[in-house]
Structure formats: structure tokens, C-alpha cells
Amino acid sequence: MQWYLTLKLPSSTSFGCFLGGTLVTAAANASNQLLESKSDKIMKRTMNRPLPDMRMGQLEAFIFIGVCLVAGVCILYFFFNKLSAVLSLISFLMYVFAYTPLKKVSSISVLVGAIPGSMPCLIGWAAATNHIGSIAAWTLFIIQFFWQFPHFWSIAWLAHEDYTKAGMKMLPHKEKTGQFTAFQCVLYSAVLLPLSALPMLAGLGSWISFTGLFIAALWLLYHSFAFLKNNSDAMARNVMFASFVYLPMILLSLLLDKYF
């Protein structure tokens, strides 16, 4: 059964879903920056954000968060359905009150953060169909969940000194020594290879999407192996860029599959 046929929405409706999701995401990101404003001031990569740079006050940030969160959840609730609104709220709460504080406790935060990081896939499906009780509904969630580990750990490797100064424990290994972090990148990249067949098995695509997903996963795995062989910033950066390519490539493959 071609599940994607149930996801054909008018362009105005698609924009509404995009707007609601974007507003909730903005509220989550702003909450993260509000809670970590002191840490952001220490790190080079974040010291120019509005709060540590004093371009915005905490009250302004709080108002922005409230407006975005309420508006986003209401759009999803009133223009789509209760399920999508509830999922978006759960995603917000997990990101702000579980993932964010855990960053200073343990690298388990990456696992926890991968859940709200994959929730937009479920929220979009719920908005279109008012259910998430099928393999098809969870397909993109599962793929994006496993993708986040090589993606984020390559970034955490490059930003390790900054994170350490701020007291954040983001790498699966305490230091940039040994091959454990690179091995984790290889492990999760390898999982994406068999998962390339999941959209085809769930009825979301055919050999076209499978081919695109498999090539994207193979490219990410190749760079992860190179990182394992040579634990350097240059190799970690290649993994990061390969992960940037992965998501648009698989989404484009699924889109092409829909039309061809």
C-alpha cells in the first residue's frame, strides 16, 4: 500500500504544519539558550548568541518562548489535530527539561536528545493522518534517530574544548583520545544501511528511494571508517559534512520516488 498517498496535503495546509512545527522548535531552541546562557558565554561557538551577547534580556527571551510555544501548539491543535499538538509539546518538554540539563551530567544526553530530534517526522505524520500506529509512521523517525549519533558526535569532537570549558559531557569518551567515539560513528552509520530498505518495506517508496538512502548511508559510513582509521579533526569534519548531506539526500530520494 502506498502510504504516501494519504499524505497529500494542500500547499496552504502544508505551510500551516510547517509554521506550527517551526514555532515549537523556536521555543525549544530559545529555551535551551535561556537555560544555558552562562555556558554559552564561555564557548566561542555560542558567545555571540543574543543572550550572552546582551542583545536580548531574559524577560524578552521568556516572552518569545511563551508566544512561540503557545502559537505553535495552538496551530497544530486547532488546524490539524490533538495528537500532533500533544506530540509537539512532548518534544518541547523532552528537549528543554531532559536533554538540556543532561548535557552537563553524561553523554547519555545525546541518546535522550535524539528522541525530540526525530519527533518532527511523527508530528508531521500525525498532522496529516491523525495516527502514528503504523510502521510507515515511524520509518523516518527511526532513520533520523540513528542518523543523529554520527552527526552529533562528529560535531562534539570538533567542539570538545568548548564543551569541556562549559562543563558539558557530550562525547561518549571523556577525552579526544582513543577510537571509541569514531567507533560509535561507524556503528550507527552501519545501522543506516539496512534501514535504507525500511521505506520500501513500509510502502513509502521503491527501489529508487532505497538506492538513494543506501548510497547516502554508505557515504556516511565511508567517512566514519576514515575517522576510525585516523582520529583527527579533519576526519571528524568530513563525517559532519557527510551527515549534512545525508538528510536532504534521503528526503530528495523519497520525493523523486513519489513522482517516478
Buried (B, 14 or more C-beta within 10 A) or exposed (E): EEBBEEBEBEEEBBEBBBBBBBBBBBBBBBBBBBBBBEBBBBBEEBEEBBBBEEEBEEEEBEEBBEEBBEBBBEBBBEBBBEBBBBBBBBBBEBBBEBBBEBBBEEBEBBBBBBBBBBBBBBBBBBBBBEEBEBBBBBBBBBBBBBBBBBBBBBBBBBBBEBBBEBEBBBBBBEEBEEBBBBBBBBBBBBBBBEBBBBBBEBBBBBEBBBBBBBBBBBBBBBBBBBBBEEBBEEBBBBBBEBBEEBBEBBBEBBBBBBEE
